[in-house]
Amino acid sequence: MKNTFYLLLLGSILMNCAPKKNIQNVDVQKYINTITSEELRTHLTIVASDEMEGRNTGSEGQKKAGRYLIEQHKSSGLSYPKGATDFYQKVPSEYMKKGFSPALPDSENIWTFIEGSELPEEIVVVSAHYDHVGVKNDEVYNGADDDGSGTVALLEIAQAFQLAKKEGNGPKRSILILHVTGEEYGLHGSRYYSENPLFPLKNTVANVNIDMIGRRDDLHKNTNNFVYIIGSDYLSTDLYKVCEEVNKTHIKLELDYKYNDRNDPNRFYYRSDHYNFAKNGIPSVFFFSGTHVDYHKPTDEVDKIEFDALAKRTQLAFAVAWEIANREKRLVVDKSGN
């Protein structure tokens, strides 16, 4: 009996002393390359189809789109987060009441989860809104770019992280993929999550947010090899450096900081879902490719999406989330954000 005890003790000690896999030596480019324009096109053709009736908040069309997202996550081997009972975080109609908004039905955020291998309690949230504005005057507003592009980007990002995990290269920190609702009517879904977080906000190390990354704007008529980057330096010098270095190493987009100016009259920093994380002191970055003539019109259709650009921007968002999740130390908040 005594010998058995010592053998078990020795085995436990050896197991705990075994060297951990150095995630920094993993070929992240392999997983970046799994994010393809072809898969993004396949998903977006469904998410932004007339069948989804413009994905208006709480509508049957939005719920149908949500079911598609869940089925895709399941097919990638993903499940809902620990502590949740299913893929939905319900957002009540009453919560979304605002003076200028129409009455909205109950709706849902949708989440899926890749648990971290070393620091599972630390969370990187990757978000995009999957609602749009529905049907107006019998015309379907499919919102292929706004924000069908971000919605399908999340499917590809989740799949890439899950593949890495399956191959023994899962992230050190946990990844929460969050499809939020109600953005079009006042950032309701992300605000609801920030006030009712599944994981403590103090453990949320960053938010990577994606909203409209499928087109080019009039300021980039001659190229789509760019992305606007907003908020990366507002709270954390580390986050700014991560975005710059990851892009330089892997993606090589032009990072345009035009809308990062705190005095920008468009106020884009305050108009997408990252803001509900940033206002709580969580380092946040917003990837965006600008507005265009089809913004909030029924002509925002899949055939106008530039899938090569959508793929590169999605790859950048994934690579940034990968670096944040796998760096030795969590991002330092060294700025006030004001």
N, C-alpha and C positions, 0 to 999 in steps of 0.2 A: 504493500500500500504506500509506504514511504517513498520507494523508488518511483512509483507511478506519479506521485505528487511532484517530485523533483523534475521528472521528465516533462510533465505538463508545464511546469514553471519555466523550464529552460526553453521549451518551444515558444511560449508566450513572449519571453524576452527577445528571442531571435526574430520573431515575427515583427515586434515593435521596432527592432533595430534595423530591419531591412531597409535599404535605401529606397526613398520614394522616387517615382518616375519624375524626371525633370521635364515638365511640360514645355519649358522654353526650348527644348531640343526637338519638339514635335514639328513636323512640316505643316504649318498652318495653311500654306498655299494649297495643299491638297484639298482641304475643306473649303477654302475660298472658291476653288474651281468647281465645286459641286453646285454652286449657285449659278444657274444658267438662264439665258434669255428664253430658251425654249420652254423650260418649266414655268417660268414666270408668265409667259404668254398663255400657256395652257390654263393656269389658275385664273389669270385675270379675265380670260374669255368667258369663264363661268361666273366669277364674282361680280363682274360689271356687265352682265347680260340683262336683257329685258326681263328675264325670268325672276330676277331679284328685285324688280320694281323700284329701283333707285335706293334701296336699303335705308329708307327713312327710319328714324329712331323708333324702335318698338313695333315696327310694322311686320307683317308676315314675311315680306320680302327680305327684310334684314335678318329675321330669325332663320329663314331658309339659307341665306348666305352664311350665317353663323354655324348652322349644321354642317355645311360644306367644309368650313374651316376645321371644325372638330374632327370630321371624318379624315381629313388630310393629316392632321396631327396624329390621330390614331394609327394611320397607315405608315407613318414614320416611326412608330413605336413609342410615341409620347403619351403621357397621361396628365391628369390634372395635379395640381400641387398638393404636397402634404398639408393636412389641415383643412383642405376643401373636401366637399362631398361629391362634386362633379366639376364639369368644365365651366360652369357659370357663376359669376358674381352678380346677383340680381340688383338692379338699380331701380328703385321704385318711382313710379310716376310722380308721386308727391315730392320727391327729392328734386326733380327736374323742373319744378314750377318756377317760372320767372315772369316778371311783368311783361316783357316784350315777346315772350315765346308762346307758341301755340300749346294747347294741352297735349302732352305726350303720354303714350301708354307706358306701362312697365317695360323695361328693357334689361339688357344684360351686358356686362363685360365678359369676355371669354379669355381664359388663361390656360396655359400649359407650362410645363416645368422640367428643367434639367437640373438634377441635384448635384451640387458641388462635391468633389472628391475629398477636399482637405478643409475647406472653410464653408460648409454647406449653409451655415446660418447667415452668411453674408450674401446679399442678393443684388444682382444686376438686372434691372427691369428694361426690357426692350419693348417699345410700345408703338402702336399706330391705331388710328381710329378706323372702324369698319362701317360706320354709318355714312349716309349721304342725305340728300334732301327729297328723295321719293319721286312722286309723279305730280306734275303741275300742268293743268290745261290739257290733259290726256297725253302729255309728252313725258317719257321716262328720262330722268336725269341719272344716267348710269354712273357718273363719277369714276370713270376709269382711272384718271390721275388722282382725283380727290375723293377718297384716299384709297381707291382700289390698288394703286401702285404700292403704297405702304403696307396695305393688308397682305398682299401676296408676298411682299418682301419678308414679312414675318414668318410665313410658311417656309420659305427657303432657309432663313436663318435658323429656325428651330430644327429643321431637318439636318442642317450641317452640324449643329452642336450635338444632336442626338447620334449622328453617325460617328462623330469623334468619341463620344462616350462609349458607344458599342465597341469601338476598336481599342478601348482602354486609354483613351486620351481625353476623357471628359474634363470639363473646366474645374479649376480649384474651387471657385465660388459658384453659387447656384445662379441659374438663369431663369427669370420669370418672363415668359412671353405673354404680353398683355394686349389683346385686341379690345380697345375701349369704345364705348358707345357714347352717343349724345354730344360729340364734339361740335357738330354744326350748330347746336343750340346753346352753347356756352360751356364747352369743356366739361360736361356733366360727368361722364364716365371716369375720367382721370381724377376729377375732384372727389368723386365718391370713393375711389380706391384710396386716395391720399388721406381721406378722413376715416376710412374703414379698411386699413391695410391688412392683408393676410399675414404679412411679415412685418415686424416693427420697422418703422421708418428709420430708426437709428441704425438698423442693420442693412439698410438699402444703400449701397455704395455709389450707385450711379443710375441715371436713366438715359437710354439712347432712344430717341424718338424720331419717327419717320413719317413725313406728311408731304405728299405730292413730290415724287422723285422720278416721274416718267416722261417728262417733256423738257423742252428748252424754252427760254423766254426771249423777249426782244433784245435783251442785253447780251445775248449769246447766239446771235443768228447764224454764226459761221461754225459753231462747234457745240456738241453736247457733252464734251469731256470736262464737265465741271459739276460742282454741287455747292450750294450755299450752306455755310456752316454757321450756326447761330447758338450763342450761349456757352460755348465750350470753355471760355476763359472767365466767365462771370463769377464762378465760385471756386474754381480749382485750376491752378497752373498745371498740375499733373494731367488733368483731362485735356487741356489745350495741347500739351506736348504729345500725349498719346495719339490724338487725332492727326497731328502733323506727321509724326514719325511713322505711324502705321500706313498712312496714305503714301508717303514718300517711298516706303519699303515695298509695299504690295500693290497699290492700286493706281497711283499716279494720276489722279484727277486734279484739276485746278480747284483749290479750295477758295471760294469767294466769300469774303467777310463783309460784303456791302451791307447786308441787313443785320449785321452784328452790332452796329452802332446803336448805342442806347438812345440816341436822339432820332433814330430812323422813324419817319412819319408813318410808315406802314405798321409799326409795332408788332412785327411778326413774332418776336420773342414772347409776347403775351398772348398769342393767338393760337397756339397749339398745345398739345397735352403735356409736353415736358414742363410747362410752366407750373403745373400743380405739384411737381416734384421739386423744382428749383426753389419755389417760394418756401418750401420746407427745409431748405438748406442742403438739398441733395444735388451734387454735381450732375448737370444735364447738358446734353447736346442735341440739337435739332437739325436733321438733314432735310433739305428742301431744294427744289429746282426752279422755283419761281412761279408766278402766275402767268396766264396766257389768255387769249381771246375766248377760250372755251370754259374758263373758270366759272363754276356754278351755272352752267348752261347745259341744255340737253345734248350739245355737240361734244361734250367731254367723253369721247368714245375710245374703245380699245384700238381702233385702226390708226389713231393718232399718237399712240404711245411709241416711244423710241426704246425698244427693248434692249438694245446694246447698252444704252446709258442707264436704264433701270437696273440691269444686271450689275454694272460696275458700282453704282451707288449702293445697291444692296450688299455687295461684297465689302464695301468700305464699312458699312454699319456693322456687319458681322465681325470684321477684323478688329474694329474698335472695341466691340463688346468682348471679343476673345481676349484682347490684351488686358482690358480692365479686369476680367474674371480671373486671369492667370498671373497677373503681376504679383511680385512678392508681397508688397504692402498695398493696402487699400488706398484709393485716391485721397489725397489730403485736401481738406477744405481750408484754403488760406486767404479767401476773399469774402467780403460781405455780400456780394451780389448786387450792391446798389450802384 
